[in-house]
Amino acid sequence: MLLPGPDNFDGQFVISTDAKPCPHGWQQRKLGTLFLNLAPTTSVVPVVDADNRSIGLLLGMPIDLDRGVIVDGKYRIDVKLDDVQDLDDFVEKNVYRLAGSFLFILSALGSRRIYLDANGTLSLVYDPEARIAGATASALLNAVEYKRRFRAELYKTLDIEDAGWFTAGLTAHEGIERLLCNHYLDLDNWTASRHWPVAAIAVSPDPASTCARMCGRISKTIEILSGVGSTSVALTAGNDSRLLLACSRHMLANLTFVTVAAPTADLDVACARRLARQFGLRHQVLPYREATEAEADLWRFRAGHCVGGNNVKMHPSVEPLEGGPFVGGLGGEVGRGFLWLNAGPDTVIDAKGLVARLKLPRTDEVVSAVENWLAPLAHFDTFLILDLAYLELRMSAWGFCDSYVKPKQLEIHPMISRANYVDMLSLPPEVRRKGDIYFQAIEGLWKEVSEIPINKYGNYKDMLRPAKEAIRHPKRASRKVMQLVGAWRSRTVERNPA
């Protein structure tokens, strides 16, 4: 394993309860009794109460939709620390009201904790024995320890080089654990605890209004970003990028829509170009550039070797977007019951079935990790458990463990926020199963763009796509079969209990 040099940590950080040596070019900062070593370009915002007393720090790019700004300089909470009765409630109301991409370090009220945003878009790993946390294992371990503790067998079993990932807190290194979204890391006892949700999500009586609220937040987020510089928005053939387009209708002059001409993105490019022509969008097709061996090694290193797949190969293609905000469409699947296949309200969810739904190898270690994750959720209903599994075991662990691989790119997914996720999860099951609530929103916001077929060419090529996909991605097709079999087994157990 070839490891890049020590100057490849831009945007990363290390947090500890004892002062650690600060690498050359890094900045050391003290927060109460905590020590932070910050690599270049790591953005930090002090958080204070109504009396200007320190509460903690925000890392990343938090966005305050109510005030219409990217939080910068200082984030003031209009509550006095002396008036706080419930710490979890205080954090939920005053930190999770923010959108954007951030990580919150709390040092106040006798507590020292680290919280992720609503989906952990800035990820965190930690070594409970060494009592140290940071952006990636790369930042926590020296080169010798990085190689020695690397879990080569598990890395191969999970097929990380293709499209696998480490779920349920597992990582590529022995003794290093990942903090999952909806959990905080207690820096006194170095354990992770769930802080959300504390109760079932109430079902919305008015799905259309609920979806309209979500669209309003998405639109506001994009508007705020477009005011700070050249902002790019992902444009593909899919549902969620179409929703981003519809939510951007009134600010098209300030946005550039982008599509990567990857070898498997023919449909995305064709549909994006059609949309651009028909609606006069400023559109850029980014030429595909495959990573060199050195670039791929650096990417894996910056992600702590916790994920691989096509992003490793194609990431140089998005280098032209560096320096300005990039708006992506991740998060929308939460509103469509991504892991609900063949599940009903009474389906029993166990660890083995969940691992199959996630299309992961059913090894003892993976099943055990998922069992530990599942144990505290027994009082929630089937659908909420599956939703949390998608958010935490897949999105938080797979979608964002590569948070720091492109430190010069400001990537924001405006569908991701606590408010939006609560609204998505509140949609009635029948609405989510039907899966057209976003399309209805697109139709209401911009009827003409809804008339361009989604995820289709609109001609004979659509009939050839399934076969071409199976040929291109045989492993993905195999994992899909695993997911279907796992879901079928869960239904069989439910109907014919032993």
VEXDREN-2710 file (C-alpha; in Angstrom, 1 decimal):
% VEXDREN-2710
k/r/px/py/pz
1/MET/0.0/0.0/0.0
2/LEU/1.6/3.3/-1.1
3/LEU/0.6/6.2/1.1
4/PRO/0.8/9.9/-0.1
5/GLY/2.9/12.4/1.8
6/PRO/1.9/14.4/4.9
7/ASP/0.7/17.4/3.0
8/ASN/-2.5/15.8/1.7
9/PHE/-4.9/16.5/4.5
10/ASP/-6.6/19.7/3.4
11/GLY/-10.0/20.1/5.1
12/GLN/-9.3/17.4/7.7
13/PHE/-8.9/17.7/11.5
14/VAL/-8.0/15.8/14.7
15/ILE/-9.9/16.3/18.0
16/SER/-8.5/15.0/21.4
17/THR/-8.7/15.6/25.1
18/ASP/-4.9/15.9/25.4
19/ALA/-2.7/18.1/23.2
20/LYS/-1.3/16.2/20.2
21/PRO/1.7/17.2/18.1
22/CYS/0.4/19.6/15.4
23/PRO/1.7/18.8/11.9
24/HIS/3.6/21.5/10.0
25/GLY/1.1/23.9/8.3
26/TRP/-1.8/22.9/10.6
27/GLN/-3.4/25.2/13.2
28/GLN/-3.9/24.1/16.8
29/ARG/-7.0/25.5/18.6
30/LYS/-8.2/25.0/22.1
31/LEU/-11.9/24.6/22.9
32/GLY/-12.4/24.4/26.7
33/THR/-10.5/21.2/27.6
34/LEU/-10.5/19.9/24.0
35/PHE/-7.7/20.3/21.5
36/LEU/-8.2/20.6/17.8
37/ASN/-5.5/20.3/15.1
38/LEU/-6.9/21.8/11.9
39/ALA/-5.4/21.2/8.5
40/PRO/-5.4/24.0/5.9
41/THR/-8.8/25.0/4.5
42/THR/-10.7/23.5/7.4
43/SER/-13.5/26.0/8.1
44/VAL/-14.3/26.7/11.8
45/VAL/-17.1/28.9/13.2
46/PRO/-17.4/29.6/17.0
47/VAL/-20.8/29.0/18.5
48/VAL/-21.8/31.2/21.4
49/ASP/-24.9/31.7/23.6
50/ALA/-27.0/34.9/24.1
51/ASP/-24.4/36.2/26.6
52/ASN/-21.6/35.5/24.2
53/ARG/-20.3/32.5/26.2
54/SER/-18.6/29.8/24.2
55/ILE/-20.7/26.7/23.4
56/GLY/-18.6/25.0/20.8
57/LEU/-17.5/25.1/17.2
58/LEU/-19.1/24.3/13.8
59/LEU/-16.9/22.9/11.1
60/GLY/-17.9/22.9/7.4
61/MET/-20.5/25.0/5.7
62/PRO/-23.6/25.4/7.9
63/ILE/-26.5/27.4/6.3
64/ASP/-29.1/29.4/8.2
65/LEU/-32.2/29.4/6.1
66/ASP/-34.1/31.6/8.4
67/ARG/-31.5/34.3/8.3
68/GLY/-30.7/33.6/4.6
69/VAL/-26.9/33.3/5.1
70/ILE/-24.0/30.9/5.1
71/VAL/-22.9/30.8/8.8
72/ASP/-19.5/32.5/8.9
73/GLY/-17.5/34.4/11.6
74/LYS/-19.8/33.4/14.5
75/TYR/-23.0/31.5/15.2
76/ARG/-25.0/33.1/18.0
77/ILE/-27.8/31.1/19.6
78/ASP/-30.5/33.2/21.2
79/VAL/-30.6/31.2/24.4
80/LYS/-28.5/31.6/27.6
81/LEU/-26.6/28.5/28.8
82/ASP/-28.0/29.0/32.3
83/ASP/-31.5/28.5/30.9
84/VAL/-30.8/25.1/29.2
85/GLN/-32.7/22.3/30.9
86/ASP/-32.4/19.5/28.4
87/LEU/-29.1/19.4/26.4
88/ASP/-30.3/17.1/23.7
89/ASP/-33.4/19.3/23.1
90/PHE/-31.2/22.4/23.1
91/VAL/-28.9/20.9/20.4
92/GLU/-31.8/19.7/18.4
93/LYS/-33.6/23.1/18.3
94/ASN/-30.6/25.3/17.8
95/VAL/-28.0/23.3/15.8
96/TYR/-30.2/21.0/13.7
97/ARG/-32.2/24.0/12.5
98/LEU/-29.3/24.5/10.2
99/ALA/-29.0/23.2/6.7
100/GLY/-25.8/22.8/4.7
101/SER/-22.9/20.5/5.6
102/PHE/-21.4/20.6/9.1
103/LEU/-20.1/19.0/12.2
104/PHE/-20.7/20.4/15.7
105/ILE/-18.3/20.1/18.6
106/LEU/-19.9/20.9/21.9
107/SER/-17.9/21.9/25.0
108/ALA/-20.4/23.4/27.5
109/LEU/-22.7/22.5/30.3
110/GLY/-20.3/19.9/31.6
111/SER/-20.4/17.9/28.4
112/ARG/-17.9/17.3/25.5
113/ARG/-19.5/15.9/22.4
114/ILE/-19.3/15.7/18.7
115/TYR/-22.5/15.8/16.6
116/LEU/-22.9/15.2/12.8
117/ASP/-25.4/17.0/10.6
118/ALA/-28.6/15.3/9.6
119/ASN/-26.9/12.7/7.4
120/GLY/-23.2/13.0/8.5
121/THR/-22.1/14.8/5.3
122/LEU/-18.9/15.6/7.1
123/SER/-17.9/12.2/8.5
124/LEU/-16.0/11.4/11.7
125/VAL/-14.0/8.3/12.9
126/TYR/-12.5/7.7/16.3
127/ASP/-10.2/5.5/18.3
128/PRO/-11.8/5.0/21.7
129/GLU/-8.6/3.4/23.1
130/ALA/-6.3/6.2/22.1
131/ARG/-9.1/8.8/22.9
132/ILE/-8.8/10.6/19.6
133/ALA/-11.2/11.5/16.8
134/GLY/-10.8/13.0/13.4
135/ALA/-11.9/13.3/9.8
136/THR/-10.4/10.0/8.6
137/ALA/-8.1/7.2/9.8
138/SER/-5.5/8.9/7.6
139/ALA/-5.5/11.9/9.9
140/LEU/-5.4/9.7/13.1
141/LEU/-2.7/7.2/12.3
142/ASN/0.9/7.5/11.2
143/ALA/2.1/5.7/8.1
144/VAL/3.3/2.7/10.0
145/GLU/0.1/2.2/12.0
146/TYR/-2.0/2.9/9.0
147/LYS/-0.5/0.0/7.2
148/ARG/-0.3/-2.3/10.3
149/ARG/-3.9/-1.8/11.3
150/PHE/-5.4/-2.0/7.8
151/ARG/-8.0/-4.8/7.5
152/ALA/-7.1/-6.2/4.1
153/GLU/-9.3/-9.3/4.4
154/LEU/-12.4/-7.4/5.4
155/TYR/-11.6/-4.8/2.7
156/LYS/-11.6/-7.6/0.1
157/THR/-14.7/-9.4/1.5
158/LEU/-16.8/-6.2/1.4
159/ASP/-15.5/-5.6/-2.2
160/ILE/-14.6/-2.0/-1.4
161/GLU/-12.7/-1.6/-4.6
162/ASP/-15.9/-2.0/-6.6
163/ALA/-18.9/-0.6/-4.8
164/GLY/-18.9/-2.0/-1.3
165/TRP/-18.6/-0.1/2.0
166/PHE/-18.0/-0.5/5.7
167/THR/-21.4/-0.4/7.5
168/ALA/-22.6/0.0/11.1
169/GLY/-19.5/1.8/12.5
170/LEU/-16.9/-0.6/10.9
171/THR/-13.9/0.9/9.1
172/ALA/-10.9/-0.3/7.2
173/HIS/-8.6/-0.1/10.3
174/GLU/-8.5/-2.2/13.5
175/GLY/-9.7/-0.2/16.5
176/ILE/-11.0/2.7/14.4
177/GLU/-14.8/3.2/14.5
178/ARG/-17.1/5.4/12.5
179/LEU/-19.7/7.8/14.1
180/LEU/-23.0/7.4/12.3
181/CYS/-25.5/10.2/11.8
182/ASN/-28.1/10.6/14.5
183/HIS/-25.5/9.6/17.1
184/TYR/-23.1/11.8/19.1
185/LEU/-19.7/10.9/20.3
186/ASP/-19.2/11.5/24.1
187/LEU/-15.6/12.7/24.5
188/ASP/-15.6/11.8/28.2
189/ASN/-16.3/8.1/27.9
190/TRP/-15.6/7.8/24.1
191/THR/-18.9/6.0/23.3
192/ALA/-21.5/6.8/20.7
193/SER/-25.1/7.3/21.7
194/ARG/-28.2/7.8/19.6
195/HIS/-29.9/11.2/20.1
196/TRP/-32.5/11.1/17.2
197/PRO/-35.2/10.2/16.7
198/VAL/-36.6/10.1/20.3
199/ALA/-40.1/9.2/19.1
200/ALA/-42.0/8.0/16.1
201/ILE/-42.5/10.5/13.3
202/ALA/-46.1/11.7/13.1
203/VAL/-47.8/11.1/9.7
204/SER/-48.5/14.2/7.7
205/PRO/-52.2/14.9/7.0
206/ASP/-51.3/17.0/4.0
207/PRO/-48.5/15.4/1.9
208/ALA/-48.7/18.1/-0.8
209/SER/-48.1/20.9/1.7
210/THR/-45.3/18.9/3.3
211/CYS/-43.6/18.4/0.0
212/ALA/-44.0/22.1/-0.8
213/ARG/-42.2/23.0/2.5
214/MET/-39.3/20.8/1.5
215/CYS/-39.1/22.4/-1.9
216/GLY/-39.1/25.8/-0.3
217/ARG/-36.1/24.9/1.8
218/ILE/-34.3/23.4/-1.2
219/SER/-34.9/26.5/-3.2
220/LYS/-33.8/28.8/-0.4
221/THR/-30.5/26.8/0.0
222/ILE/-29.7/27.0/-3.6
223/GLU/-30.5/30.8/-3.6
224/ILE/-28.2/31.4/-0.7
225/LEU/-25.4/29.5/-2.4
226/SER/-25.9/31.2/-5.7
227/GLY/-25.3/34.5/-4.0
228/VAL/-21.7/33.7/-2.9
229/GLY/-20.1/32.9/-6.2
230/SER/-20.2/30.6/-9.3
231/THR/-22.6/27.8/-8.3
232/SER/-23.0/24.6/-10.2
233/VAL/-26.0/22.2/-10.0
234/ALA/-26.0/18.6/-10.9
235/LEU/-28.2/17.7/-13.9
236/THR/-28.8/14.1/-14.8
237/ALA/-31.8/12.1/-16.1
238/GLY/-33.0/11.3/-12.6
239/ASN/-35.8/12.4/-10.3
240/ASP/-33.9/14.3/-7.8
241/SER/-31.8/16.5/-10.1
242/ARG/-35.1/17.3/-11.9
243/LEU/-36.5/18.5/-8.6
244/LEU/-33.3/20.6/-8.1
245/LEU/-33.9/22.2/-11.5
246/ALA/-37.6/22.9/-10.8
247/CYS/-36.7/24.5/-7.4
248/SER/-34.1/26.7/-9.2
249/ARG/-36.5/28.1/-11.8
250/HIS/-36.4/31.7/-10.6
251/MET/-32.5/31.9/-10.3
252/LEU/-31.4/30.2/-13.6
253/ALA/-29.3/33.2/-14.5
254/ASN/-27.0/32.7/-11.5
255/LEU/-26.5/28.9/-12.0
256/THR/-24.6/26.6/-14.2
257/PHE/-25.9/23.0/-14.6
258/VAL/-23.3/20.3/-15.0
259/THR/-23.2/16.7/-16.2
260/VAL/-20.2/14.4/-16.3
261/ALA/-19.8/12.5/-19.6
262/ALA/-18.8/9.3/-17.8
263/PRO/-18.7/6.1/-19.9
264/THR/-22.0/4.9/-18.4
265/ALA/-23.7/8.3/-18.4
266/ASP/-25.1/8.3/-21.9
267/LEU/-28.7/8.7/-20.7
268/ASP/-27.7/11.5/-18.2
269/VAL/-25.9/13.5/-20.9
270/ALA/-28.6/13.0/-23.5
271/CYS/-31.4/14.1/-21.1
272/ALA/-29.4/17.0/-19.6
273/ARG/-28.7/18.3/-23.1
274/ARG/-32.3/18.1/-24.1
275/LEU/-33.3/20.0/-20.9
276/ALA/-30.6/22.7/-21.5
277/ARG/-31.7/23.2/-25.1
278/GLN/-35.4/23.4/-24.4
279/PHE/-35.2/25.7/-21.4
280/GLY/-32.2/27.8/-22.1
281/LEU/-30.1/26.5/-19.3
282/ARG/-26.4/27.4/-18.9
283/HIS/-25.1/23.8/-19.1
284/GLN/-21.6/22.3/-19.1
285/VAL/-20.8/18.7/-20.0
286/LEU/-17.6/17.9/-18.1
287/PRO/-15.3/15.6/-20.1
288/TYR/-14.6/12.3/-18.5
289/ARG/-11.0/12.1/-17.1
290/GLU/-10.0/8.9/-15.4
291/ALA/-7.7/9.1/-12.3
292/THR/-4.1/8.1/-12.6
293/GLU/-2.8/5.5/-10.2
294/ALA/-1.3/8.2/-8.0
295/GLU/-4.6/10.2/-8.0
296/ALA/-6.6/7.1/-7.2
297/ASP/-4.2/6.2/-4.3
298/LEU/-4.6/9.8/-2.9
299/TRP/-8.4/9.6/-3.1
300/ARG/-8.5/6.3/-1.2
301/PHE/-6.1/7.7/1.4
302/ARG/-8.2/10.8/1.9
303/ALA/-11.2/8.5/2.5
304/GLY/-9.4/6.3/4.9
305/HIS/-9.7/3.4/2.4
306/CYS/-13.4/3.1/3.4
307/VAL/-15.0/3.3/0.0
308/GLY/-14.1/2.8/-3.7
309/GLY/-16.1/2.3/-6.8
310/ASN/-16.5/4.6/-9.8
311/ASN/-15.9/7.8/-7.9
312/VAL/-12.3/6.8/-7.4
313/LYS/-11.8/6.5/-11.2
314/MET/-13.8/9.5/-12.3
315/HIS/-13.1/12.2/-9.6
316/PRO/-10.7/14.2/-11.7
317/SER/-13.6/14.9/-14.1
318/VAL/-15.1/17.3/-11.6
319/GLU/-12.0/19.3/-10.9
320/PRO/-13.3/22.2/-13.0
321/LEU/-16.0/22.8/-10.2
322/GLU/-13.3/23.5/-7.5
323/GLY/-13.6/26.8/-5.7
324/GLY/-17.3/27.3/-6.0
325/PRO/-20.4/25.6/-4.5
326/PHE/-21.6/22.4/-6.1
327/VAL/-25.3/21.5/-5.5
328/GLY/-26.0/17.7/-5.5
329/GLY/-29.2/15.7/-5.2
330/LEU/-28.4/13.2/-2.5
331/GLY/-31.0/12.5/0.2
332/GLY/-34.1/12.3/-1.9
333/GLU/-34.4/8.5/-1.6
334/VAL/-35.3/8.9/2.0
335/GLY/-38.7/10.1/0.9
336/ARG/-39.2/7.0/-1.3
337/GLY/-38.7/4.2/1.2
338/PHE/-35.5/3.0/-0.4
339/LEU/-35.2/-0.2/1.6
340/TRP/-38.9/-1.0/1.8
341/LEU/-38.9/-3.7/-0.9
342/ASN/-41.4/-6.4/0.1
343/ALA/-41.8/-5.0/3.6
344/GLY/-45.1/-4.5/5.4
345/PRO/-46.0/-2.9/8.7
346/ASP/-45.6/-6.2/10.5
347/THR/-42.4/-7.4/8.8
348/VAL/-39.9/-8.5/11.3
349/ILE/-36.5/-6.8/10.7
350/ASP/-33.5/-8.8/11.8
351/ALA/-29.8/-8.2/11.2
352/LYS/-29.4/-10.9/8.5
353/GLY/-32.3/-9.7/6.6
354/LEU/-31.1/-6.1/6.8
355/VAL/-27.6/-7.0/5.6
356/ALA/-29.3/-8.7/2.6
357/ARG/-31.4/-5.6/1.9
358/LEU/-28.2/-3.5/2.0
359/LYS/-26.7/-6.0/-0.5
360/LEU/-23.7/-6.6/1.7
361/PRO/-21.9/-9.9/2.4
362/ARG/-23.5/-11.7/5.3
363/THR/-20.3/-12.2/7.3
364/ASP/-20.4/-12.8/11.1
365/GLU/-18.7/-9.5/11.8
366/VAL/-21.0/-7.5/9.6
367/VAL/-24.2/-9.2/10.9
368/SER/-22.9/-8.6/14.5
369/ALA/-22.3/-4.9/13.9
370/VAL/-25.8/-4.5/12.4
371/GLU/-27.3/-6.4/15.3
372/ASN/-25.7/-3.9/17.7
373/TRP/-27.1/-1.1/15.7
374/LEU/-30.5/-2.6/15.5
375/ALA/-30.9/-3.5/19.2
376/PRO/-32.0/0.0/20.5
377/LEU/-34.6/0.4/17.8
378/ALA/-37.0/-2.4/18.7
379/HIS/-39.7/0.0/19.8
380/PHE/-39.9/1.7/16.3
381/ASP/-42.1/0.4/13.5
382/THR/-40.8/-1.5/10.5
383/PHE/-40.7/1.4/8.1
384/LEU/-38.9/3.8/10.4
385/ILE/-36.2/1.1/11.2
386/LEU/-35.7/0.6/7.4
387/ASP/-35.5/4.3/6.9
388/LEU/-32.9/4.7/9.6
389/ALA/-31.0/1.8/8.2
390/TYR/-30.8/3.6/4.8
391/LEU/-29.8/6.9/6.5
392/GLU/-27.2/5.5/8.8
393/LEU/-26.0/2.1/7.5
394/ARG/-25.8/3.2/3.9
395/MET/-25.8/7.0/3.4
396/SER/-23.8/8.0/6.4
397/ALA/-21.4/5.1/6.2
398/TRP/-21.1/4.8/2.3
399/GLY/-22.3/8.1/0.8
400/PHE/-20.2/10.4/3.0
401/CYS/-17.2/8.5/4.3
402/ASP/-15.4/10.2/1.3
403/SER/-16.3/13.7/2.7
404/TYR/-12.7/14.9/2.5
405/VAL/-11.5/13.6/-0.9
406/LYS/-12.1/16.8/-2.7
407/PRO/-11.2/19.6/-0.2
408/LYS/-11.4/22.4/-2.8
409/GLN/-15.0/21.5/-3.7
410/LEU/-17.8/22.9/-1.7
411/GLU/-20.4/20.2/-2.0
412/ILE/-23.9/20.8/-0.6
413/HIS/-27.0/18.6/-0.9
414/PRO/-30.0/20.8/-0.1
415/MET/-32.4/17.9/0.3
416/ILE/-30.4/17.0/3.4
417/SER/-31.5/18.7/6.6
418/ARG/-33.3/17.6/9.8
419/ALA/-36.4/19.6/8.7
420/ASN/-36.5/18.0/5.3
421/TYR/-35.9/14.5/6.6
422/VAL/-38.6/14.8/9.2
423/ASP/-41.0/15.9/6.4
424/MET/-39.9/13.1/4.1
425/LEU/-40.4/10.5/6.9
426/SER/-43.8/12.0/7.8
427/LEU/-45.2/11.3/4.3
428/PRO/-47.8/8.5/4.5
429/PRO/-46.5/5.0/3.6
430/GLU/-48.8/4.7/0.6
431/VAL/-47.5/8.1/-0.8
432/ARG/-43.9/7.0/-0.4
433/ARG/-44.5/3.6/-1.9
434/LYS/-46.2/5.2/-4.9
435/GLY/-43.1/7.3/-5.3
436/ASP/-44.5/10.2/-7.4
437/ILE/-44.7/12.9/-4.7
438/TYR/-41.6/14.6/-6.0
439/PHE/-42.9/14.4/-9.6
440/GLN/-46.0/16.1/-8.5
441/ALA/-43.9/18.8/-6.9
442/ILE/-41.9/19.2/-10.1
443/GLU/-45.1/19.4/-12.1
444/GLY/-46.4/22.1/-9.8
445/LEU/-43.2/24.1/-9.8
446/TRP/-42.4/23.9/-13.5
447/LYS/-44.8/21.8/-15.6
448/GLU/-42.8/22.0/-18.8
449/VAL/-39.7/20.3/-17.3
450/SER/-41.9/17.6/-15.9
451/GLU/-43.0/16.7/-19.4
452/ILE/-39.4/15.6/-20.3
453/PRO/-39.3/11.8/-19.5
454/ILE/-37.3/11.0/-16.3
455/ASN/-34.7/8.3/-16.5
456/LYS/-35.6/7.6/-20.1
457/TYR/-34.4/8.5/-23.6
458/GLY/-37.9/8.5/-24.8
459/ASN/-37.1/6.2/-27.8
460/TYR/-36.1/2.6/-28.6
461/LYS/-32.9/2.9/-26.5
462/ASP/-35.1/2.5/-23.3
463/MET/-35.8/-1.1/-24.2
464/LEU/-32.0/-1.9/-24.4
465/ARG/-31.0/-0.4/-21.1
466/PRO/-31.7/-3.3/-18.7
467/ALA/-29.5/-5.7/-20.7
468/LYS/-26.7/-3.1/-21.1
469/GLU/-26.7/-2.4/-17.3
470/ALA/-26.5/-6.1/-16.4
471/ILE/-23.5/-6.5/-18.8
472/ARG/-21.8/-3.3/-17.5
473/HIS/-22.4/-4.1/-13.8
474/PRO/-22.7/-7.9/-13.2
475/LYS/-21.8/-7.5/-9.5
476/ARG/-24.5/-4.9/-9.0
477/ALA/-27.0/-7.2/-10.6
478/SER/-25.9/-10.0/-8.3
479/ARG/-26.3/-7.7/-5.3
480/LYS/-29.8/-6.8/-6.4
481/VAL/-30.7/-10.5/-6.5
482/MET/-29.3/-10.8/-2.9
483/GLN/-31.5/-7.9/-1.8
484/LEU/-34.6/-9.5/-3.4
485/VAL/-33.9/-12.9/-1.8
486/GLY/-33.3/-11.3/1.6
487/ALA/-36.5/-9.3/1.4
488/TRP/-38.4/-12.5/0.3
489/ARG/-37.0/-14.5/3.2
490/SER/-38.1/-11.8/5.6
491/ARG/-41.6/-12.0/4.3
492/THR/-41.5/-15.8/4.5
493/VAL/-40.5/-15.7/8.1
494/GLU/-43.2/-13.2/8.9
495/ARG/-45.9/-15.3/7.2
496/ASN/-44.7/-18.7/8.5
497/PRO/-43.1/-18.2/11.9
498/ALA/-41.4/-21.2/13.4
END
